Amino acid sequence: MAEKTRYTDAELDEFRTLITEKLEKAQLEYEALRNGITNLDGNDVMDTSPTFKVLEEGAATLSKEESGRLAQRQMKFIQHLQSALIRIENKTYGICRETGKLIPKERLRAVPHATLSIEAKNDKK
């Protein structure tokens, strides 16, 4: 029997469902981070007395910087998931970009946006 070169449409549908669920969750988390950065949630030192504002200014700045980094990371994750959905549509999902072999299902379930097999990833180190 010849080696399998791509996942079946049914398998791709399974991955599409998994990725779509992760994408929706990631987008909600991104929005929460973004709201925290822009104070859209209304919980800010601006609605407290000036004394507390002075004490909390430094902590708020650090918190916003950290939230900004987390939001950037979350956006990158969202973009990777969206790219994975495009690869599903193109029927190239799950094919290692280095070896051209199928990435094991277990790896794709754990890291659905993976484009490298473990073998190829280890060779890059």
Salt bridges, closest charged atoms under 4 A:
ASP9 OD1 - ARG6 NH2 3.35
ASP9 OD1 - LYS91 NZ 2.82
GLU11 OE1 - LYS4 NZ 2.78
GLU11 OE2 - LYS105 NZ 2.69
ASP13 OD1 - ARG16 NH1 2.34
GLU14 OE2 - ARG109 NH2 2.82
GLU31 OE2 - ARG34 NH1 3.42
GLU57 OE2 - LYS53 NZ 3.58
GLU66 OE1 - ARG69 NH2 2.85
GLU89 OE2 - ARG16 NH2 2.90
GLU98 OE2 - LYS124 NZ 3.69
